[in-house]
């Protein structure tokens, strides 16, 4: 059993290094692991909008404090600034601006810049330890160094911000070879806002495209940035706990990414099925053919036309999909549906938005495991779209208003049932609060 954890134990795995086995039954929504970040960075698009320490947005009526030394880091308050100063910033502050303006840094691709800055943060933090760059037993550094390196040979280490004392070159490479296949995308309400190193989570959890757990992130000025791994369905005693390394919706590209980036071939039930299909049939290009494909998909999953009035989501196994629907597994199909739904929802083309949105929901039900948080988020967006569609109806009849309210209520109820399991994540005002507000509007109406 893991020290300090009463839910998991590590045992040998026939193909992977180890597997984290539950030592007791865990109900959906159970907290499996809570672990702090070892190093983290905000995405460039979030700089100046969020605190560089806790990743939170500034409170209403307040603004972030800017570092007067480098002018490139922002903080909630003096506490967050002080915390990061002692964690790593004192080592890179005076060199940061010059480094990020250098040709070596500017010539990097976006993901390489993220790696460069994250590696700089990690090295700066290690340089401030009582024994710089030296791992201690069971320390985050020791756990991180124990992780399997990237399978990519001869990885080129990106430039890092100058740090004193200079880190050993062999350590620099050893750390970087564990970046690409062990770091995590940090999100708020499932939208990526940064990247981070969480050694214990990397050490414990194997991947599955049909996971029984998922990571969420807690942003707090009192305890900083933490990852929490949550059971998204009931997990039996003796069952392995797995999280997704990649979005399960990446039906075509995930196989190559998993092999190239992580060095393994996924043999979960979803991957075995998708591989068994071989080359997928061509995706229709004619609008009428695409509409017919969407209708067939909805009917197969169990959604009548573009309505969902049942109190529970229908369920269909991926393996039962008829050959006539195999084209829906093209990643381009989901991308097209998602783009149409988002665009038309914002532009006010609600009939088109609801048609594409409910078809997208059917695809989510087919591809994602039950209880997956993205399904809940999409149901919430469907509820908001349905509500807005009702608002713009010209002189709606009592029956039409009742239908809009009932459909919105169903979407909200289903969204709540999933998102309550996943729990609050990231910023304070999130999906669960939005559901509550929309439910109150339904009552008032």
C-alpha positions in Angstrom: 0.0 0.0 0.0 1.2 3.5 -0.8 2.3 5.6 2.2 -0.4 8.0 3.2 -2.9 6.6 0.7 -5.6 4.2 1.9 -7.2 3.6 -1.5 -4.4 2.3 -3.8 -1.5 -0.2 -3.9 1.0 -0.8 -6.7 1.4 -4.3 -8.1 3.2 -5.6 -11.1 1.6 -5.2 -14.5 2.0 -7.8 -17.3 2.8 -5.1 -19.9 3.3 -1.8 -18.1 5.7 -1.1 -15.2 3.1 -1.3 -12.5 -0.6 -0.8 -11.9 -2.5 1.1 -9.2 -5.1 -1.3 -7.8 -7.9 -0.1 -5.6 -7.8 -1.8 -2.2 -11.5 -1.1 -1.6 -14.7 -0.3 -3.5 -14.7 3.4 -4.5 -17.9 5.1 -5.4 -18.2 7.5 -8.3 -17.0 10.9 -7.2 -14.5 9.5 -4.6 -11.2 11.3 -4.2 -8.5 8.8 -5.1 -5.4 11.0 -4.9 -4.6 14.6 -4.1 -1.1 15.8 -5.0 0.6 19.2 -5.4 2.4 20.4 -8.6 6.2 20.0 -8.5 6.5 22.7 -11.2 4.0 24.5 -13.4 3.6 27.2 -16.0 0.7 29.2 -17.4 0.1 29.2 -21.1 1.3 32.3 -22.8 -2.4 33.2 -23.6 -3.1 33.3 -19.8 -0.2 35.5 -18.8 -1.4 38.6 -17.2 -4.9 37.3 -16.8 -4.2 34.7 -14.1 -1.9 34.5 -11.1 1.4 32.8 -12.0 1.4 31.0 -8.6 -2.1 29.7 -8.0 -3.4 30.1 -11.6 -6.6 31.9 -10.3 -8.3 34.8 -12.0 -8.2 38.0 -9.9 -11.2 38.6 -7.7 -13.8 41.0 -8.8 -12.7 44.6 -8.4 -9.0 43.6 -8.0 -6.1 43.5 -10.4 -3.0 41.3 -10.5 0.3 42.6 -9.1 3.1 42.6 -11.7 6.7 41.6 -10.8 8.7 44.8 -10.9 11.9 42.8 -11.6 11.1 41.1 -14.8 7.7 42.5 -15.6 6.6 39.1 -16.9 4.9 37.4 -13.9 1.6 38.5 -12.2 0.3 37.6 -8.8 -3.0 37.7 -6.8 -1.2 39.4 -3.9 2.0 39.6 -1.9 1.5 36.1 -0.5 1.4 34.5 -4.0 4.4 36.6 -5.1 6.4 35.7 -2.0 5.5 32.0 -2.4 6.8 31.8 -6.0 9.8 34.0 -5.3 11.0 31.4 -2.8 9.9 28.5 -4.9 11.9 29.4 -8.0 11.4 33.0 -9.3 14.4 34.5 -7.4 16.6 32.3 -9.6 15.2 33.4 -13.0 13.8 36.9 -12.4 16.8 39.0 -13.6 17.5 36.8 -16.7 13.9 35.9 -17.7 13.2 38.9 -20.1 16.5 38.6 -21.9 16.2 34.9 -22.2 12.6 34.9 -23.7 13.6 37.6 -26.1 16.6 35.6 -27.3 16.8 34.1 -30.8 17.2 30.6 -29.2 13.9 30.9 -27.4 12.0 32.8 -30.1 12.9 30.1 -32.7 11.2 27.4 -30.7 7.7 26.1 -31.5 4.9 26.8 -29.0 5.1 23.4 -27.3 8.9 23.7 -27.1 8.6 27.1 -25.5 6.3 25.6 -22.9 8.8 22.8 -22.2 11.7 25.3 -22.0 9.9 27.5 -19.4 8.6 24.5 -17.4 12.1 23.0 -17.3 13.5 26.4 -16.2 11.0 26.6 -13.4 11.8 23.0 -12.3 15.6 23.6 -12.4 15.3 26.9 -10.5 13.3 25.2 -7.8 15.8 22.4 -7.5 18.6 24.9 -7.3 17.0 26.3 -4.1 16.9 23.0 -2.3 19.2 22.4 0.7 21.1 20.0 -1.4 20.7 21.4 -4.9 19.7 18.9 -7.7 20.1 16.0 -5.3 17.1 13.7 -4.9 16.1 12.4 -1.5 14.2 9.2 -0.9 10.5 9.5 -1.8 10.9 13.2 -2.7 9.1 14.5 -5.8 12.4 14.7 -7.6 13.2 11.1 -6.7 9.8 10.0 -7.9 10.2 12.1 -11.1 13.6 10.6 -11.9 12.2 7.1 -11.4 9.6 7.6 -14.2 10.2 6.0 -17.6 11.9 8.3 -20.1 10.5 9.2 -23.4 10.9 6.5 -26.1 12.1 9.1 -28.6 15.8 8.6 -29.1 18.3 11.5 -29.0 15.8 14.1 -27.7 17.1 17.7 -28.2 16.9 19.5 -24.9 15.5 23.1 -25.4 17.4 26.1 -24.0 16.7 27.1 -20.4 16.8 30.3 -18.6 20.3 30.8 -17.1 20.4 29.7 -13.5 23.0 29.8 -10.8 24.4 27.4 -9.8 24.4 25.9 -13.2 22.6 22.5 -13.3 24.6 19.4 -14.3 24.1 18.7 -18.0 23.3 15.0 -17.4 20.5 16.0 -15.0 19.1 18.5 -17.5 18.8 15.8 -20.1 17.5 13.2 -17.6 14.7 15.6 -16.5 13.7 16.6 -20.0 13.4 13.0 -21.3 10.6 12.6 -18.8 8.7 15.7 -19.8 6.8 14.7 -23.0 5.4 11.5 -21.6 4.8 12.5 -18.0 3.6 16.1 -17.8 0.0 17.1 -17.5 -2.2 19.8 -19.1 -3.7 21.8 -16.3 -7.3 22.9 -16.9 -10.1 25.0 -15.5 -13.6 23.8 -16.4 -11.8 21.4 -18.8 -10.1 24.3 -20.7 -6.3 24.0 -20.7 -4.7 27.0 -18.9 -1.2 25.6 -18.2 1.2 22.6 -17.9 2.6 21.0 -14.8 4.8 18.3 -13.3 2.9 15.9 -10.9 5.4 13.1 -10.3 3.2 10.9 -8.1 0.3 10.9 -10.5 2.7 10.1 -13.3 4.1 7.2 -11.3 0.7 5.7 -10.3 -1.7 5.8 -13.1 -1.7 3.9 -16.4 -3.7 5.1 -19.4 -7.0 3.8 -20.8 -9.3 5.2 -23.5 -12.2 4.0 -21.3 -10.9 5.3 -18.0 -12.6 4.9 -14.6 -11.0 8.1 -13.2 -10.0 11.6 -14.4 -7.9 14.4 -13.1 -9.2 17.8 -12.0 -7.4 20.8 -10.6 -7.8 22.8 -7.5 -6.6 26.4 -7.6 -6.3 28.1 -4.2 -4.2 30.9 -2.8 -4.1 29.0 0.5 -2.6 25.8 -0.8 -1.5 26.5 -4.4 -2.1 24.3 -7.4 -3.1 20.7 -6.8 -4.2 17.8 -8.9 -7.1 15.6 -7.7 -7.9 12.3 -9.3 -11.6 11.4 -9.1 -13.5 8.2 -9.7 -15.9 8.9 -12.6 -17.7 5.6 -12.0 -17.8 3.0 -9.2 -14.4 1.2 -9.0 -14.4 -2.3 -7.6 -11.9 -3.5 -5.0 -9.0 -5.1 -6.9 -9.7 -3.1 -10.1 -7.0 -1.0 -11.7 -7.5 2.7 -11.6 -6.7 4.4 -15.0 -6.9 7.9 -16.4 -6.8 9.1 -20.0 -3.4 10.4 -21.2 -5.2 11.6 -24.4 -8.7 12.6 -25.2 -10.6 9.3 -26.0 -12.2 11.2 -28.9 -8.9 11.0 -30.8 -10.1 7.9 -32.4 -7.6 7.9 -35.3 -4.5 9.7 -34.1 -4.2 8.4 -30.5 -2.7 5.1 -31.6 0.3 6.7 -33.2 0.7 9.4 -30.5 0.6 6.8 -27.7 3.3 4.7 -29.4 5.5 7.6 -30.3 5.1 9.7 -27.2 4.5 7.1 -24.5 6.1 4.0 -26.0 3.2 1.6 -25.7 0.4 0.2 -27.7 -3.0 0.7 -26.0 -5.0 -2.5 -25.9 -8.1 -1.2 -24.1 -11.4 -2.4 -25.5 -12.0 0.8 -27.5 -8.6 0.7 -29.2 -8.9 -3.0 -30.0 -12.3 -2.3 -31.6 -11.1 0.7 -33.6 -8.1 -1.2 -34.9 -10.2 -4.1 -35.9 -12.1 -1.8 -38.3 -9.1 -1.2 -40.4 -9.5 1.7 -42.9 -12.6 3.7 -42.1 -15.1 4.3 -44.9 -15.0 7.8 -46.4 -16.8 10.5 -44.6 -19.7 11.9 -46.8 -19.2 15.4 -48.2 -22.7 16.2 -49.4 -24.8 18.0 -46.7 -27.8 15.7 -47.3 -25.6 12.6 -46.8 -24.1 14.1 -43.6 -27.6 14.9 -42.3 -28.6 11.3 -43.0 -25.5 10.0 -41.2 -26.3 12.1 -38.2 -29.9 10.9 -38.1 -28.8 7.3 -38.3 -26.3 7.9 -35.5 -28.9 9.4 -33.2 -31.4 6.6 -33.9 -28.7 4.0 -33.2 -27.7 5.5 -29.9 -31.3 5.9 -28.9 -32.1 9.6 -29.4 -35.4 10.3 -31.3 -34.8 12.9 -34.0 -33.3 16.0 -32.2 -35.1 15.5 -28.8 -33.9 14.0 -25.6 -36.6 13.8 -23.0 -35.6 10.7 -21.1 -34.4 11.2 -17.5 -31.3 9.1 -18.2 -28.8 9.0 -21.0 -29.1 6.1 -23.5 -26.2 3.7 -23.6 -24.6 1.9 -26.5 -21.4 -0.1 -26.6 -18.8 1.0 -29.1 -18.5 -2.6 -30.4 -22.2 -2.8 -31.4 -21.8 0.1 -34.0 -23.1 -1.1 -37.4 -20.7 -0.8 -40.4 -23.0 1.8 -41.9 -21.9 4.2 -39.1 -18.2 3.5 -39.0 -17.5 6.8 -40.8 -18.5 8.7 -37.7 -15.2 7.6 -36.1 -13.3 10.0 -38.4 -12.0 12.7 -36.0 -13.0 15.2 -38.7 -16.6 14.3 -38.1 -16.6 15.2 -34.4 -14.6 18.3 -35.2 -17.1 19.4 -37.8 -20.1 18.8 -35.5 -18.4 20.7 -32.6 -17.5 23.6 -34.8 -21.0 23.9 -36.2 -22.6 23.7 -32.8 -20.3 26.3 -31.3 -20.6 28.7 -34.2 -24.4 28.5 -34.6 -25.0 28.7 -30.8 -23.1 32.0 -30.7 -24.6 33.3 -33.9 -28.2 32.5 -33.0 -28.8 29.8 -35.6 -30.4 27.7 -32.9 -32.1 25.1 -35.0 -28.8 24.2 -36.7 -27.0 24.4 -33.4 -29.5 22.0 -31.7 -29.4 19.6 -34.6 -25.6 19.4 -34.6 -25.4 19.5 -30.8 -27.7 16.5 -30.2 -25.8 14.6 -32.9 -22.6 15.4 -31.2 -24.1 14.2 -27.9 -24.9 10.9 -29.6 -21.3 10.6 -30.7 -20.0 11.5 -27.2 -22.2 8.7 -25.7 -20.8 6.2 -28.2 -17.1 7.2 -27.8 -16.7 8.4 -24.2 -17.2 6.2 -21.1 -20.3 6.9 -19.0 -19.8 9.7 -16.6 -17.0 11.3 -18.6 -17.0 15.1 -17.7 -17.0 16.3 -21.3 -20.4 14.7 -21.7 -21.7 16.8 -18.8 -20.2 20.0 -20.2 -21.8 19.4 -23.5 -25.2 18.8 -21.9 -24.9 22.1 -20.2 -24.1 23.9 -23.5 -27.1 22.2 -25.0 -29.3 23.4 -22.1 -28.1 27.0 -22.6 -28.7 26.7 -26.4 -32.2 25.3 -25.9 -33.1 28.0 -23.5 -31.8 30.8 -25.8 -33.8 29.2 -28.7 -36.9 29.5 -26.6 -36.3 33.1 -25.8 -36.2 34.2 -29.4 -39.4 32.3 -30.4 -41.9 34.9 -31.8 -45.1 34.7 -29.8 -44.6 31.2 -28.6 -47.6 29.1 -27.6 -48.0 27.6 -24.2 -47.2 24.2 -25.7 -44.0 25.5 -27.3 -42.9 27.2 -24.1 -43.6 24.1 -22.1 -41.6 22.0 -24.6 -38.6 24.3 -24.4 -38.6 24.3 -20.6 -38.9 20.6 -20.3 -36.1 20.0 -22.8 -33.9 22.5 -21.0 -34.7 20.9 -17.7 -33.7 17.4 -18.9 -30.4 18.7 -20.3 -29.6 20.4 -17.0 -30.6 17.4 -14.9 -28.4 15.1 -17.0 -25.5 17.6 -16.9 -25.8 17.9 -13.1 -25.7 14.1 -12.6 -22.4 13.9 -14.4 -20.7 17.1 -13.3 -21.6 16.5 -9.6 -19.5 13.3 -9.8 -16.6 15.1 -11.3 -17.0 18.0 -8.8 -15.9 21.6 -8.9 -12.7 22.3 -10.8 -10.6 25.3 -11.4 -12.1 28.8 -11.2 -14.8 29.5 -8.5 -17.7 30.2 -10.8 -18.1 27.0 -12.9 -20.5 24.7 -14.6 -22.3 23.6 -11.4 -23.1 27.3 -10.6 -24.3 27.8 -14.2 -26.6 24.9 -13.8 -28.0 26.3 -10.6 -28.6 29.7 -12.2 -30.4 28.3 -15.2 -32.5 26.1 -13.0 -33.6 29.1 -11.1 -34.6 30.8 -14.4 -36.7 27.8 -15.2 -38.5 28.1 -11.9 -39.1 31.8 -12.4 -40.4 31.2 -15.9 
